[in-house]
Amino acid sequence: NWLKDPISNVTQSVSPELIIRQRQNLGRLRVWGVQSELELHPGPQWSLAGAYVFDDAVVEEFPAQPEIVGNFIPQVPRHRASLTFQHDSPGLLNPSVQVRYESLRFDDDLNQLRLGGFWVLDVFGLRRLPKSWEVYFGFQNILNRDYEIQASPVPLRGLPFMATVGLRFSFVRR
């Protein structure tokens, strides 16, 4: 894909105290990649699903700031992957475990603010109840891994361990 004149944050000046960016049309970007998914069923109630995305996303043309031509597009990791293992037990608990991974990426158009890669582990469960009700739970980032999602102007960390529990009703009968 080639994108002409996409809007992006373009760095105007950098100092230890302040980074000034302006939203501008960024000339032209080139994005190419591959996405793949695979799902296996080793047994009637078991599934294993994997997904992978490779993105090569770079600035291809920007006459206003030619020094960023060839730089990676901010916040776009080259590699993203997930692996999910799930068990479907009608009448019982339906658990699943998921591992998610993202490779390093940059937080700025100059490719100076590097955000490291990370992986997290999530656990989910669902129990179907009578009359279209379901109760569910989720534990995201169960190992409470620390990872950066933004480096400027103030560093931000990704979601820490989080637990959710809920009750869901479906108007469509199963």
N, C-alpha and C positions, 0 to 999 in steps of 0.2 A: 504494500500500500504506500502511496505517496500522498501526503497531506499538504496542501498549499495554504499558506497563511493561517496556520493554527494559532490560537492564542496561548501564550505561555508567560511565565514570570521571567523577565530578563533582568539580570543583575546590572545595576547602574553604578554602584560603588560599594566597597567593602572596607570596613574598619573594625577594630576589635570590639567597639561598642555598638556598631550599627551596620546593618546590611540594608541597602535600598534596592528594591526591585520594582519594576514597572511591568504591567501587563501589556504585551505587544504582540502583533502578528509576527510570527517567527520564520518567515520565509517558507522553507519546505522541509518536511520531515520524511524520512524513509523508514518504514516499519516492515520487516518481514520476519516470519517465524513459522513455527510448527506447533500444532496442538494435537495431542493424542490421548485417547482414553481406552482403557482395557478393563473389562469386567469378566471375572471368572466365577463359576459356581461349582466349588469342589464337592458340594452335597446339596440336597434339596432345600436345606434351610440356611446354608452358608453362602456368603458372597464376599469376594475380594475385588475391590475396584481401585484402579490407579489412574492418575491423570498427570500429564506433563505438558508444560507450555515453555517453548523457547521463543523469546522476543529479542530481535536485534533492532532496536529503535534508536536512530541517530538523527542529528540535525544534518541535513544535506546541503542546505543553502540558507544563508542569512547575511545579506550584504551589509546590514547595519553593524554587525559584530562578527566578522569573518573568523575570529579566533575560536568561536564555539562550533564551527563546522566540524563535523566528525565526532562531537561529544554525544554521549548517551543522553536520552531524554530523561529529565528528572522523574524519580519515583517509579521507574519501570525496571524491575529486575529482569535479568536475562533468562533466569531459570525459575520456574515455579512448579511445584509438584505436590501431589497428595496421594495418600494411600489409606483406604478405608476397609476395615474388616467388619462384617456385620452378620448377625445371626437373627433369623426370623422365626420366632416361636409363637404360633397362634395360640392365644389364651394365656401366654406367659409374658415375660419381659423380653423385649427386642433390643438387645444392646448393640452398640457399635463403637469402634475405636478408630480414630483418625489421626494421622500424622500429616502436618502441613509444613512445607519448606519454601523459602524464598531466598534467592542468592543476593549478593550485595547489589546495591543500587546507589544512585547519587540523589542528593536532596536539592541540588542547584544546577543551573544551566552551565556553569563553569566546570562542573565535575570535580569540585574541590572538597565538597562536604559529603564524605562517604558514609553510607549507612550499611553496616555489616549484614551479612546473611543471618537467617535464623530459622529455627524449626520449633514447632509447638505440638503438643499432644492433647487431643480432645477426647472425651468419653461422653456418649449420649445413651439414652434409654427411652423406650416408649412402651407403654402397656395399654392395650386396647380394652375398653370397658364396654358394657352393654349400651345400647341405644345411641350409637355414634359418638360416644365420649372417649377421650384418650387422656391419659396422664403421662407427662414426659419430664425428663430431667436432662441437664447438660452440664458438663464440667469442661470449660474451655481453659486452655493453657494449664493443664492439671499439674505440671511440674513447676509452675510459676516462673517460667523462663523470662529473663530480662532482655529486651531487644528495643532498638531505636526505630522510630517511624518518622522522625523529623529531626534535623540537626540545626535548622535556622528559623527564626532568629533565636528561639529558645529550644533546647533539646526536649523532645517528647518521647516517652517510652510507650511501648505497645501494651495491649490489654494484659493485666496481670491475671492470676487465677480468678475465674468467675464461675459461679454456680447459678443455674436457673432451674426453676421448677414451675410447671404449669399444668393447666387443665384446658383441653381443647374440645370444642364441639363442632361436628361437621353436619351441615345441612344436607349433604349428599349421603345417602345410605350406602353402607358397605355390603 
